[in-house]
Amino acid sequence: MRPLARNLLLLSTTALAASALGAIVPAAAQDKKPVTVLTIGYPDEDTTDAVTGNTTPGINNLEAAFEAANPTIDLIITNIPWGEGASGYAPKTEAMIQANEACIYEMPGAAGFARRGKLANLDKLIAADANFENVWGAQIETFKIWGPTEKALYYIPNNTGERVIHWDAVLFDHYGVEPLSKNPTLDEVATKAKALTGTDPVTGLQTYGYYYQGKYAVWQFLTLAHAMGANWGEVDAEGKMHINWDTPEYLKALEWFVDMAKYAPSGALGADGMPQGFLSDENVVAIIPEGEQGYFIQPLLANPELQKRFRSSFNFRGADGVGGVATISPMAIAESCEDKETAWTALKWLAGSAEAQKYYFDSNGRLPTSSNGAAALPQIASFPDGDVVLTQPQYAEAPYPWASDAPRWAMQTALEAALAGTLSPADALKQAQAETDAWLAEQAAKS
């Protein structure tokens, strides 16, 4: 073949290949189904801690992990800050919902949007999904809320905080008290707290068997009250909230709480954090309910020796098998989403996969909500009580719809008065009920 003819053939072949590649690449890109997602409060870019050298991954890492696991879906994330007031996440979420700008929403206000018919009924998607695997346990039943006409699952939690019961194994050993069980009862805690209050037989220091954060006492009280059979009330089919504080069950719980406060250090009533000496050799409090992940996870990871001393048990549970405040991040699908099937595939991954659960922890310190927690965070699974830490969120109560409203503060104020001894437990509950009733009446007048 002559050089010219050979060169022409090569050029022609190259052109054809380029033409074919050009045709294939756009087609492949077009074959990927887009899913738009709104997330809240994650880092926009990777950042490096100047002290530890640790990297906090940006939201693009979640997107990349998803697309690696789901190559036929193009995940498009809009990440917004929490913000406040007019610049906060709530008005931005509202605007996006109204403009149909996303299919999946990380949505703290999911209950309100569900009531208005803005969210897809996930029960229907589950029923149509022959391959559905429930990795969230009781949460998909516990977290059902009212939509426009029916109570159903409208969101799945994608990450969470938690509350566990801490106990100091060294203090238990010093007093010769049997270790706290994995699922302690109120009677067990009361008995052991009393036995662990006094002069430590080994160190000679004054120790205390019990603890509570006075400024956040409402959460501990509601948990132990739930374990005693108390029920705060409900949101009915019409969207009306009913709250009942002044009941025999709550009275019994508050009397128990006031009695247990005798075994706590004197500063507990004014406390908004853990006791002095927590996670150190100076600790003198044996049982600490309502331990939040922000207080203990990172210190125990940094110093594995502490894991042997500072142990964790499940929170108190009621007859329904759940217990402890839920501090979840709900993730929902918009009713306006045109491709709910693809969005459902994405939601399951974002709320349940080990890769996603790992990202939420690495970026924001949030814990898993699914049974893939051990695979996501083997460093926590290796704790002596790793199974407790990683699965407690699956046993949390349903979120309280008034958690940021007046009923919470009415109860908190009443609790502080009862714990301080300025109101009897019975009068404290009557005060909380009266303030809550006034607020409920105001809400009814606005509707």
C-alpha positions in Angstrom: 0.0 0.0 0.0 1.3 3.5 -0.9 2.1 5.8 2.1 -0.6 8.3 1.1 -3.3 5.6 0.8 -2.2 4.1 4.1 -2.4 7.5 5.9 -5.8 8.1 4.5 -7.0 4.7 5.7 -5.6 5.5 9.2 -7.2 8.9 9.2 -10.5 7.4 8.1 -10.4 4.7 10.7 -9.5 7.2 13.5 -12.4 9.4 12.4 -14.8 6.6 12.4 -13.7 5.5 15.9 -13.9 9.0 17.2 -17.4 9.4 15.6 -18.4 6.1 17.2 -17.0 7.1 20.6 -18.8 10.4 20.4 -22.0 8.6 19.7 -21.5 6.1 22.5 -20.5 8.5 25.3 -23.4 10.8 25.2 -25.8 7.9 24.9 -24.3 6.3 28.0 -24.6 9.6 29.8 -28.2 9.9 28.7 -28.9 6.3 29.9 -28.0 7.3 33.5 -31.2 8.3 35.4 -30.8 11.6 37.3 -31.9 11.8 40.9 -31.8 15.2 42.6 -31.2 15.3 46.4 -31.3 18.1 49.0 -28.9 17.5 52.0 -28.4 19.8 54.9 -25.3 20.8 56.8 -22.5 18.7 55.4 -19.1 20.1 54.4 -19.1 21.4 50.8 -15.4 20.5 50.4 -12.8 18.3 52.1 -11.2 20.0 55.1 -8.2 19.0 57.1 -8.0 19.5 60.9 -4.9 21.6 61.6 -4.3 19.8 65.0 -5.1 16.1 64.2 -4.5 16.1 60.5 -7.8 14.2 60.0 -9.8 14.9 56.9 -13.5 15.8 57.1 -14.9 14.6 53.7 -17.0 17.0 51.6 -20.5 16.0 50.3 -18.9 15.1 46.9 -17.6 12.0 48.6 -21.1 10.8 49.3 -22.1 11.5 45.7 -19.0 9.6 44.3 -19.6 6.6 46.6 -23.3 6.4 45.6 -22.5 6.5 41.8 -19.8 3.9 42.2 -22.4 1.6 43.8 -25.2 2.6 41.4 -23.6 3.3 38.0 -26.9 3.7 36.2 -28.0 6.6 38.4 -26.7 10.2 38.3 -27.0 11.6 41.9 -27.2 15.4 41.9 -26.8 16.8 45.4 -27.7 20.3 46.5 -26.2 20.8 50.0 -27.4 23.8 52.1 -26.3 25.0 55.5 -28.7 24.9 58.5 -28.8 28.7 58.8 -31.3 30.7 60.8 -34.5 32.6 60.1 -35.1 33.6 56.5 -31.8 32.2 55.5 -32.3 28.9 57.2 -32.9 25.4 55.8 -36.7 25.5 56.4 -37.6 28.3 54.0 -35.1 26.9 51.4 -36.7 23.5 51.7 -40.2 25.0 51.3 -39.1 26.9 48.2 -37.5 23.8 46.6 -40.6 21.7 47.4 -42.9 24.3 45.8 -40.6 24.5 42.7 -40.2 20.7 42.4 -36.5 21.1 42.5 -35.6 17.8 44.1 -36.8 14.2 44.4 -35.2 13.3 47.7 -35.1 15.6 50.7 -33.2 15.5 54.0 -36.1 17.0 55.9 -36.3 17.7 59.6 -39.8 19.0 59.1 -41.0 15.9 57.4 -44.2 15.5 59.5 -45.6 18.9 58.3 -44.8 18.2 54.6 -46.4 14.7 54.9 -49.6 16.2 56.3 -49.8 18.6 53.4 -49.4 15.7 50.8 -46.0 16.8 49.7 -44.2 13.5 50.4 -44.5 10.0 48.8 -46.0 7.2 50.8 -43.0 4.8 51.3 -45.2 1.9 52.4 -46.5 1.8 48.8 -42.9 1.7 47.4 -42.0 -1.0 49.9 -45.0 -3.1 48.9 -44.0 -2.8 45.2 -40.4 -3.7 45.9 -39.9 -7.4 45.7 -36.3 -7.1 46.8 -36.9 -4.8 49.8 -34.8 -5.6 52.8 -35.6 -3.9 56.1 -32.3 -2.9 57.6 -33.9 -0.3 59.9 -35.7 -2.6 62.2 -38.7 -1.3 64.2 -38.1 2.3 62.9 -40.1 1.8 59.8 -43.1 1.1 62.0 -42.3 3.4 64.9 -41.8 6.4 62.6 -45.1 6.3 60.7 -46.9 9.6 60.7 -50.1 11.1 59.3 -50.3 12.1 55.7 -53.4 13.8 54.2 -55.6 10.8 54.8 -53.6 7.9 56.3 -50.9 7.1 58.7 -47.9 5.7 56.9 -44.1 5.7 56.5 -43.2 9.0 54.8 -39.5 9.1 55.6 -36.6 6.8 56.6 -33.8 8.1 59.0 -30.5 8.3 57.3 -28.4 9.2 60.4 -28.9 10.0 64.0 -27.6 10.9 67.4 -28.4 8.6 70.3 -28.8 8.3 74.1 -27.3 5.4 76.0 -26.7 4.6 79.7 -23.1 4.9 80.7 -21.6 3.1 83.7 -18.2 3.1 85.2 -16.9 -0.5 85.4 -14.1 0.6 87.9 -16.5 2.0 90.4 -18.7 -1.0 90.1 -15.7 -3.2 90.8 -14.6 -1.1 93.8 -17.9 -1.5 95.4 -18.3 -5.2 94.5 -21.5 -4.4 92.6 -22.5 -6.6 89.7 -22.0 -4.9 86.3 -25.0 -3.2 84.8 -26.9 -5.4 82.4 -27.2 -4.7 78.7 -30.9 -3.9 79.1 -31.2 -2.5 82.6 -34.5 -2.0 84.3 -35.4 1.0 86.4 -35.3 -1.2 89.5 -31.8 -2.4 88.6 -30.5 1.1 88.1 -32.2 2.3 91.3 -30.8 -0.5 93.4 -27.3 -0.2 92.0 -27.2 3.6 92.1 -27.9 3.6 95.8 -25.3 0.9 96.4 -22.7 3.0 94.5 -23.3 6.2 96.4 -20.9 6.8 99.3 -17.2 6.5 100.1 -15.3 4.5 97.5 -13.8 1.5 99.4 -10.6 1.7 97.3 -10.0 5.4 96.8 -11.8 6.9 99.8 -13.4 9.4 97.5 -17.1 10.4 97.6 -18.9 8.7 94.7 -22.4 9.1 93.3 -24.6 6.4 91.8 -26.7 8.5 89.4 -26.5 11.5 87.2 -28.8 13.8 85.1 -28.2 16.9 83.1 -30.5 19.3 84.8 -30.8 21.7 81.9 -31.9 18.8 79.6 -33.7 16.8 82.2 -36.8 16.5 80.0 -35.3 13.9 77.8 -34.2 11.6 80.6 -37.6 12.0 82.3 -39.6 11.2 79.2 -37.5 8.1 78.6 -38.0 6.7 82.1 -41.6 7.7 82.1 -42.1 5.8 78.9 -40.6 2.8 80.5 -43.2 3.1 83.3 -46.0 3.2 80.8 -46.6 6.9 80.3 -47.8 8.2 77.0 -47.5 11.9 76.1 -50.4 11.8 73.7 -50.8 11.9 69.9 -51.3 13.8 66.8 -54.7 12.7 65.5 -56.0 12.2 62.0 -57.0 15.9 61.7 -53.6 17.1 62.7 -54.6 18.1 66.2 -52.1 17.5 68.9 -53.1 16.1 72.3 -50.6 16.2 75.2 -51.2 14.7 78.6 -48.6 15.4 81.3 -50.8 15.2 84.3 -51.3 11.5 84.6 -50.6 8.8 87.2 -47.9 7.3 85.1 -46.0 10.6 84.8 -46.5 11.2 88.5 -44.9 7.9 89.3 -42.0 8.6 87.0 -41.4 12.1 88.4 -41.4 10.8 92.0 -38.9 8.1 90.9 -36.7 10.8 89.2 -36.8 13.1 92.3 -35.8 10.2 94.5 -32.9 9.2 92.2 -31.7 12.8 92.2 -30.6 12.3 95.8 -27.8 10.0 94.5 -26.4 12.6 92.0 -23.8 15.2 92.7 -25.2 18.5 93.8 -24.3 20.3 90.6 -26.4 18.1 88.5 -29.5 20.3 88.5 -27.6 23.2 86.8 -25.6 20.9 84.5 -25.8 21.0 80.7 -23.1 18.4 80.1 -21.5 15.3 81.6 -20.2 15.3 85.1 -16.7 16.6 86.0 -14.1 13.9 85.5 -16.2 11.9 83.0 -13.9 9.7 80.8 -11.0 10.1 83.2 -9.6 8.6 86.4 -11.3 11.5 88.3 -14.7 10.2 87.4 -16.9 9.6 90.6 -20.3 9.0 89.0 -21.2 5.3 88.5 -24.4 5.5 86.3 -25.0 8.2 83.7 -28.2 7.9 81.7 -28.7 9.8 78.4 -25.1 9.8 77.2 -24.9 11.4 73.8 -22.6 10.3 71.1 -20.9 13.7 71.0 -19.6 13.2 74.5 -18.0 9.8 74.3 -17.5 8.3 70.8 -14.4 10.3 69.8 -12.6 10.1 73.2 -13.1 6.3 73.3 -11.8 6.0 69.8 -8.8 8.1 70.6 -8.0 6.2 73.8 -9.1 2.5 73.5 -8.1 1.9 77.2 -11.0 4.0 78.3 -13.4 1.6 76.6 -12.8 -0.9 79.3 -13.8 1.4 82.1 -16.6 3.5 80.5 -19.2 1.1 79.4 -22.6 1.5 77.7 -26.0 -0.1 78.1 -29.2 0.3 76.2 -31.6 3.0 77.2 -34.7 2.2 79.3 -37.4 0.6 77.2 -41.2 0.5 77.5 -43.5 -2.4 76.9 -43.5 -1.6 73.2 -39.7 -2.4 73.0 -38.5 1.1 72.3 -37.1 3.8 74.5 -35.0 7.0 74.3 -35.4 10.2 72.4 -34.9 10.0 68.7 -32.5 12.5 67.2 -32.7 11.4 63.7 -32.4 13.1 60.3 -35.4 12.1 58.2 -35.0 11.5 54.5 -38.1 11.5 52.2 -39.2 11.4 48.6 -41.3 14.3 47.2 -44.7 13.3 45.9 -44.0 15.4 42.9 -40.9 13.3 42.0 -41.6 11.9 38.5 -39.3 8.8 38.8 -40.1 7.5 42.3 -38.7 4.1 41.5 -35.2 5.4 40.9 -35.5 7.8 43.8 -36.5 4.9 46.0 -33.3 3.0 45.0 -31.3 6.1 45.9 -33.1 6.6 49.2 -32.5 3.1 50.3 -28.8 3.5 49.7 -28.5 6.9 51.2 -30.4 5.8 54.4 -29.1 2.3 54.8 -25.8 1.4 53.1 -22.6 1.0 55.0 -20.9 3.5 52.7 -23.5 6.2 53.4 -23.5 5.5 57.1 -19.7 5.8 57.2 -19.9 9.2 55.4 -22.3 10.7 57.8 -20.1 9.7 60.7 -16.8 10.9 59.1 -18.3 14.2 58.1 -20.6 15.1 61.0 -20.1 12.5 63.7 -23.6 11.1 63.2 -24.3 7.5 63.9 -25.9 4.8 61.7 -29.6 4.1 61.7 -29.4 0.8 59.8 -28.1 -2.7 60.7 -25.1 -2.0 58.5 -23.5 0.1 61.3 -20.9 -2.5 62.1 -19.7 -2.7 58.5 -19.7 1.0 58.3 -17.8 1.7 61.5 -15.8 -1.4 62.6 -13.8 0.8 64.9 -17.0 1.4 67.0 -18.2 -2.2 66.6 -15.0 -3.3 68.3 -16.0 -1.5 71.5 -16.9 -3.9 74.4 -20.4 -2.5 74.0 -20.2 -1.7 70.3 -23.4 -3.5 69.5 -25.2 -1.3 72.0 -23.8 1.9 70.6 -24.5 1.0 67.0 -28.0 -0.5 67.5 -29.6 1.7 70.2 -30.9 4.1 67.5 -33.0 1.3 66.1 -34.9 1.2 69.4 -35.5 4.9 69.9 -39.0 6.2 70.4 -40.8 8.1 67.6 -39.7 11.7 67.4 -41.6 14.1 69.6 -43.5 16.6 67.3 -43.3 19.3 70.0 -39.6 18.8 70.7 -38.8 22.4 69.8 -42.0 23.9 71.0 -43.6 25.2 74.2 -44.6 21.8 75.6 -41.0 20.8 75.9 -40.1 23.9 77.8 -43.2 23.7 80.0 -42.1 20.2 81.1 -38.5 21.2 81.5 -39.4 24.1 83.8 -41.7 21.9 85.8 -39.0 19.3 86.2 -36.4 21.7 87.4 -38.8 23.0 90.0 -39.6 19.4 91.2 -35.9 18.4 91.3 -35.1 21.6 93.2 -37.9 20.9 95.7 -39.8 24.1 95.0 -42.8 22.2 93.6 -44.1 18.8 94.5 -44.1 16.3 91.6 -47.9 16.5 91.5 -47.9 20.3 91.3 -45.1 20.4 88.8 -47.1 18.2 86.4 -50.2 20.4 86.9 -48.1 23.4 86.0 -46.7 21.8 82.9 -50.2 20.7 81.8 -51.6 24.2 82.3 -48.9 25.8 80.2 -49.1 23.2 77.5 -52.9 23.4 77.3 -52.6 27.2 76.8 -50.2 26.6 74.0 -52.4 24.0 72.4 -55.3 26.4 72.6 -53.2 29.1 70.8 -52.4 26.6 68.0 -56.0 25.6 67.6 -57.0 29.3 67.3 -54.4 29.8 64.5 -55.6 26.9 62.4 
